[in-house]
Amino acid sequence: MEASKSIPHEIGGVRSDAFRFGLHGVKSDIVGSHPLESSYHSAKVRQEELKRKILANTYGSALPMKLELELQILSRFQRPSGSIPSSMVGLEALTGALDDFGFEDYLNDPKDSESFRPADMHHGMEVRLGLSRGPVCPSFI
């Protein structure tokens, strides 16, 4: 049998596209997250597990499974990148994030910044479909 005459290649082409995403830094690969950030995330995970256990003990094991399924459904579907961003209101309502008051609620919106670049719709769809790598919308220069 003849060997395959195709050249193996990676989907998406080049691994790092310096023109689109800037130069790759090694520091972010070596240095981990801040200790406070890692403890915040671990406490958040523990709190979610405790909430899930309380719901299972109170209402039965079907309710946490139903909520997990709804969470997966609501976190999966978004609008394509473009002029109208996805608000994800259903996911925020399910997780309780509507009650949180973050910095974006009282500080300037990053979209009002001078260094904001509008989304490239074609590149965003390429990233979503797995044809290209990198962030969907590199917003800052």
C-alpha beads as a LAMMPS data file, in Angstrom:
LAMMPS data file: protein, C-alpha beads

141 atoms
140 bonds

1 atom types
1 bond types

-500.0 500.0 xlo xhi
-500.0 500.0 ylo yhi
-500.0 500.0 zlo zhi

Masses

1 110.0

Atoms # bond

1 1 1 0.000 0.000 0.000
2 1 1 1.134 3.492 -0.715
3 1 1 1.809 5.848 2.138
4 1 1 -0.553 8.733 2.552
5 1 1 0.520 11.685 0.421
6 1 1 -0.938 14.316 2.732
7 1 1 1.133 16.606 4.866
8 1 1 0.050 16.582 8.510
9 1 1 -0.787 20.047 9.739
10 1 1 -2.322 21.611 12.764
11 1 1 -5.850 22.939 12.452
12 1 1 -5.690 26.680 12.745
13 1 1 -2.246 27.027 11.214
14 1 1 0.491 28.704 13.196
15 1 1 0.493 28.190 16.966
16 1 1 1.142 31.800 17.889
17 1 1 0.054 34.598 15.637
18 1 1 2.160 37.557 16.764
19 1 1 0.407 39.978 14.441
20 1 1 -3.027 39.302 15.934
21 1 1 -2.217 38.610 19.598
22 1 1 1.155 40.218 20.237
23 1 1 4.342 38.542 21.378
24 1 1 4.048 35.522 23.631
25 1 1 5.436 35.967 27.128
26 1 1 6.953 33.120 29.110
27 1 1 6.358 34.763 32.484
28 1 1 2.662 33.896 32.513
29 1 1 3.521 30.218 31.938
30 1 1 6.096 30.091 34.752
31 1 1 4.496 32.245 37.447
32 1 1 1.262 30.884 38.886
33 1 1 -1.675 32.899 40.080
34 1 1 -1.549 35.033 43.180
35 1 1 -2.107 33.073 46.441
36 1 1 -5.128 35.199 47.270
37 1 1 -6.654 34.465 43.870
38 1 1 -6.156 30.704 44.256
39 1 1 -7.674 30.739 47.754
40 1 1 -10.628 32.763 46.446
41 1 1 -11.291 30.199 43.720
42 1 1 -10.949 27.243 46.107
43 1 1 -13.333 28.904 48.592
44 1 1 -15.803 29.543 45.773
45 1 1 -15.653 25.869 44.726
46 1 1 -16.136 24.725 48.337
47 1 1 -19.108 27.072 48.740
48 1 1 -20.739 25.710 45.558
49 1 1 -20.211 22.112 46.733
50 1 1 -21.745 22.922 50.122
51 1 1 -24.722 24.591 48.449
52 1 1 -25.174 21.528 46.217
53 1 1 -25.081 19.205 49.250
54 1 1 -27.615 21.324 51.129
55 1 1 -29.975 21.288 48.138
56 1 1 -29.564 17.512 47.781
57 1 1 -30.308 16.928 51.464
58 1 1 -33.278 19.285 51.449
59 1 1 -34.985 18.619 48.118
60 1 1 -33.456 15.343 46.929
61 1 1 -30.671 14.545 44.517
62 1 1 -32.685 15.420 41.399
63 1 1 -32.670 19.189 42.027
64 1 1 -28.875 19.661 42.007
65 1 1 -28.638 17.527 38.860
66 1 1 -31.363 19.613 37.191
67 1 1 -29.628 22.851 38.164
68 1 1 -26.300 21.522 36.845
69 1 1 -27.936 20.608 33.537
70 1 1 -29.511 24.070 33.248
71 1 1 -26.150 25.644 34.084
72 1 1 -24.464 23.690 31.281
73 1 1 -27.200 24.630 28.805
74 1 1 -27.163 28.333 29.669
75 1 1 -23.370 28.618 29.676
76 1 1 -22.995 26.970 26.273
77 1 1 -25.028 29.146 23.928
78 1 1 -23.903 32.648 23.040
79 1 1 -24.377 35.090 20.225
80 1 1 -21.683 35.130 17.565
81 1 1 -19.055 37.769 18.166
82 1 1 -19.987 41.058 16.632
83 1 1 -21.599 44.360 17.474
84 1 1 -24.139 42.960 19.967
85 1 1 -22.469 41.172 22.895
86 1 1 -24.018 38.196 24.662
87 1 1 -25.536 39.257 27.964
88 1 1 -25.914 35.749 29.459
89 1 1 -28.730 36.975 31.743
90 1 1 -30.133 33.462 32.217
91 1 1 -26.789 32.152 33.461
92 1 1 -26.338 35.138 35.763
93 1 1 -29.823 34.627 37.196
94 1 1 -29.178 30.910 37.781
95 1 1 -25.804 31.427 39.470
96 1 1 -26.890 34.482 41.455
97 1 1 -24.397 36.770 39.720
98 1 1 -27.131 39.370 39.178
99 1 1 -26.881 40.200 42.875
100 1 1 -23.101 40.767 42.716
101 1 1 -21.891 44.314 42.315
102 1 1 -18.574 44.199 40.441
103 1 1 -16.097 46.834 39.344
104 1 1 -17.651 47.019 35.886
105 1 1 -20.849 48.301 37.486
106 1 1 -19.296 51.457 38.892
107 1 1 -16.046 51.998 36.957
108 1 1 -15.663 52.829 33.308
109 1 1 -16.699 50.249 30.776
110 1 1 -13.632 48.769 29.005
111 1 1 -15.393 49.383 25.689
112 1 1 -15.159 53.131 26.314
113 1 1 -11.371 52.916 26.506
114 1 1 -9.169 54.529 23.856
115 1 1 -7.289 51.261 23.312
116 1 1 -10.420 49.203 22.628
117 1 1 -10.463 47.374 19.298
118 1 1 -13.818 46.257 17.915
119 1 1 -14.390 42.545 17.466
120 1 1 -13.365 40.910 14.215
121 1 1 -16.425 38.830 13.424
122 1 1 -14.647 36.491 11.027
123 1 1 -11.829 35.700 13.444
124 1 1 -14.328 35.177 16.269
125 1 1 -16.203 32.556 14.273
126 1 1 -12.919 30.866 13.278
127 1 1 -11.993 30.541 16.960
128 1 1 -15.460 29.216 17.848
129 1 1 -15.340 26.598 15.109
130 1 1 -11.809 25.534 16.033
131 1 1 -10.189 26.764 12.821
132 1 1 -8.005 29.332 14.560
133 1 1 -6.482 29.831 17.993
134 1 1 -6.401 32.703 20.407
135 1 1 -8.967 34.895 22.103
136 1 1 -12.200 35.535 20.265
137 1 1 -11.768 39.265 20.621
138 1 1 -8.387 40.717 21.584
139 1 1 -9.782 43.977 22.889
140 1 1 -6.726 45.873 24.095
141 1 1 -3.565 46.770 22.234

Bonds

1 1 1 2
2 1 2 3
3 1 3 4
4 1 4 5
5 1 5 6
6 1 6 7
7 1 7 8
8 1 8 9
9 1 9 10
10 1 10 11
11 1 11 12
12 1 12 13
13 1 13 14
14 1 14 15
15 1 15 16
16 1 16 17
17 1 17 18
18 1 18 19
19 1 19 20
20 1 20 21
21 1 21 22
22 1 22 23
23 1 23 24
24 1 24 25
25 1 25 26
26 1 26 27
27 1 27 28
28 1 28 29
29 1 29 30
30 1 30 31
31 1 31 32
32 1 32 33
33 1 33 34
34 1 34 35
35 1 35 36
36 1 36 37
37 1 37 38
38 1 38 39
39 1 39 40
40 1 40 41
41 1 41 42
42 1 42 43
43 1 43 44
44 1 44 45
45 1 45 46
46 1 46 47
47 1 47 48
48 1 48 49
49 1 49 50
50 1 50 51
51 1 51 52
52 1 52 53
53 1 53 54
54 1 54 55
55 1 55 56
56 1 56 57
57 1 57 58
58 1 58 59
59 1 59 60
60 1 60 61
61 1 61 62
62 1 62 63
63 1 63 64
64 1 64 65
65 1 65 66
66 1 66 67
67 1 67 68
68 1 68 69
69 1 69 70
70 1 70 71
71 1 71 72
72 1 72 73
73 1 73 74
74 1 74 75
75 1 75 76
76 1 76 77
77 1 77 78
78 1 78 79
79 1 79 80
80 1 80 81
81 1 81 82
82 1 82 83
83 1 83 84
84 1 84 85
85 1 85 86
86 1 86 87
87 1 87 88
88 1 88 89
89 1 89 90
90 1 90 91
91 1 91 92
92 1 92 93
93 1 93 94
94 1 94 95
95 1 95 96
96 1 96 97
97 1 97 98
98 1 98 99
99 1 99 100
100 1 100 101
101 1 101 102
102 1 102 103
103 1 103 104
104 1 104 105
105 1 105 106
106 1 106 107
107 1 107 108
108 1 108 109
109 1 109 110
110 1 110 111
111 1 111 112
112 1 112 113
113 1 113 114
114 1 114 115
115 1 115 116
116 1 116 117
117 1 117 118
118 1 118 119
119 1 119 120
120 1 120 121
121 1 121 122
122 1 122 123
123 1 123 124
124 1 124 125
125 1 125 126
126 1 126 127
127 1 127 128
128 1 128 129
129 1 129 130
130 1 130 131
131 1 131 132
132 1 132 133
133 1 133 134
134 1 134 135
135 1 135 136
136 1 136 137
137 1 137 138
138 1 138 139
139 1 139 140
140 1 140 141
